[in-house]
Amino acid sequence: MADEKAALQQNGGHRTDGLARKLDNKAEVLANKAEQHGYKKPKKDDSQPAGGFDETPVPSAPPGYTVKFTFHRANSLPFADINSLSSDPYVLAQLNTKLPMRHKQDPHLRWRTPTIRRSVNPVWNSEWIVANIPASGFALKARIYDEDPADHDDRLGNVHVHVDRIDNHWQDIKEQPFKIKKRMGSKRAYLLRGCAAMFNRNIRMSGDLVVSVEVLGRTESDSGGRVWTVGPCTWSQHFSPMIGWLTCTKEPGEEGGTEKYSFQANQIQLAGPVPSALYHRYVEFKPFIAGMFTSTSLRGWILNRALHHQHARIYNYDRSTVYGSFPTPSRDMTLQFLDLVHYDKGGRIYTYVITLDGQWRFTETGKEFGIDMLSKHTMHSDVNIYVAFSGEFFIRRLKTPHKSGSPEDQTTHPPADVEGGPPESQPPKDPAYYSLVIDNDSGTYRPSAKLLPQLKEYMEHNIPAIKIVTLDCNGDKEKMNKWKTEQRERKKAEGNGRVVIQDDGSSISSSEASDLDAQERLVSGQPKLSRREKMEKKMRIRKKAEERGEKPPEGSMDGETTMEKPNGGPIEQRTRE
């Protein structure tokens, strides 16, 4: 033993090196014996990369309880904005239970309230209903942030609500104030509030978050192995004019109006539960993919952070973000979805992801996009390892909406021109006129075609009164490619005569809008307007306004370029507050 130790030290080794060699030799001996007795190591299936559909079942547990959380209000929040001595606060809540997950990488349940502008005493009264919370209780972590789209959201503090056990006789928490912990809050924000408190005794340094928790009863479910969001079905619409210009995507204008560059991202909280079989893992079709999702290498960590940042910019909350909610899935919710996708206007195709908790995220996509990363499912999922489903979808308007049978058996727009809607008139506001064509065309997660019927049933529950057609990207490849080609051709046909206008509340200025118009003419091969042509255009706009007895649009006689509607009317600006 002493000789072996001396030999290891002489060779610069460690005393455990000898033990490792012994274990390695022992393992080799055992492997040889196993092979002699007829055991063969199963061969790895290299025909398909790892990932895709995961058949891991939901852990077994008795049904839990349905609980409603209400975030009422907060008071005495710190000043995150030095100019207005206020904040733009919202609550990001995360719910943890003792239920085992299918995989440790499964995301936690989260909920975000709308943002209240310029207030240190915000009132939300935002409800969150969660099903199957076990009798062993829960831990609710509520983080309060100040929304700052130009930089990063400052944390204003945390609130923790711990409940060890619940049942039908559990005493509810009714509008109880919880002290906001400042330890993780923004030091700058609390410094500003501290300075203000020095000059005003009525300003408190410590704030509260008022929360209610109510047990609604037992969850009607056969299995209590997972929690899910019941409602409400919230939706949000996010705008980015600059990204819209980079990706050549525009938002349709009002009747007779112009279109504007605006990359639009959408989120809809679908009512749970998501079918348990809809469970897919990212596919390792490249060696670096695993590192990108798990951040296990330097390259993977850089890509992971870049995609997280990209997701945050696309689904950015700012003053132009539009919020809304519905108590349960309804016809009005279907109409809101159709409004988010602009009905059947323009032959648009959308990329989507449905998370494990039923959050449906989608943006317009297409081969004409200048930034490829924007249309990828990895970005939409926020680099989540597991999602429920992903693919692409588009909308078609039916010629005979009340005709029985499949929507495939009748004329639709696109590709045909169907009276009573775009491009000649406004779309009908009846969900029965429309068909949602949705597929599993996603190389990132490769959802199983066998689960398309379950996806269809789930979507029919959440967006009722609309006809749904599912396509398998492999089995229906020829039909899918044909239909998508028709969508793209319709988009080209209906995409003429678009101009750029300023979107109120966004980060793009009127001078930048004029620059974008000049860039669009340059890219499309049109000649650049001369100074004389610009002046003549301004004079025509001014003359038309005077003939109608209206005030000439701003910028018609200064150094800025003013756009016209196709009918010669003034440009309408829509405010999203």
Secondary structure, DSSP 8 states (H G I E B T S, - for coil): -HHHHHHHHHTT--HHHHHHHHHHHHHHHHHHHHHHTT--------SS-S-EE-----------EEEEEEEEEEES----BTTTTB--EEEEEEEE-S---SSTTS--EEEE----SS-SS-EEEEEEEEEEE-TT-EEEEEEEEE--TTS--EEEEEEEEEES---TT---EEEEEEE-B-TTS-HHHHHHHHHHHHH-TT--S--EEEEEEEEEEE---S--S--EEEE-EEEEEEEEHHHHHHTT-EE--STT---EE-EEEEEEE--S---TT--EE----STTHHHHHH--SHHHHHHHHHHHHHHHHHT--STT-EEEEESS--HHHHHHHHHHTTTTGGG-EEEEEE-TT-EEEEEEE-TT-S-GGGG-HHHHTTS-SEESEEEEEEEEEESSTT-SS-GGGS-EETTS--SSSTTTS---S-GGGEEEEEE---TTT---GGGHHHHHHHHHHHSTTSEEEEE-TTTTHHHHHHHHHHHHHHHHHT--S------TTSS--HHHHHHHHHHHHHHTT-----HHHHHHHHHHHHHHHHHTT----TTSSSSS-----TTS---------
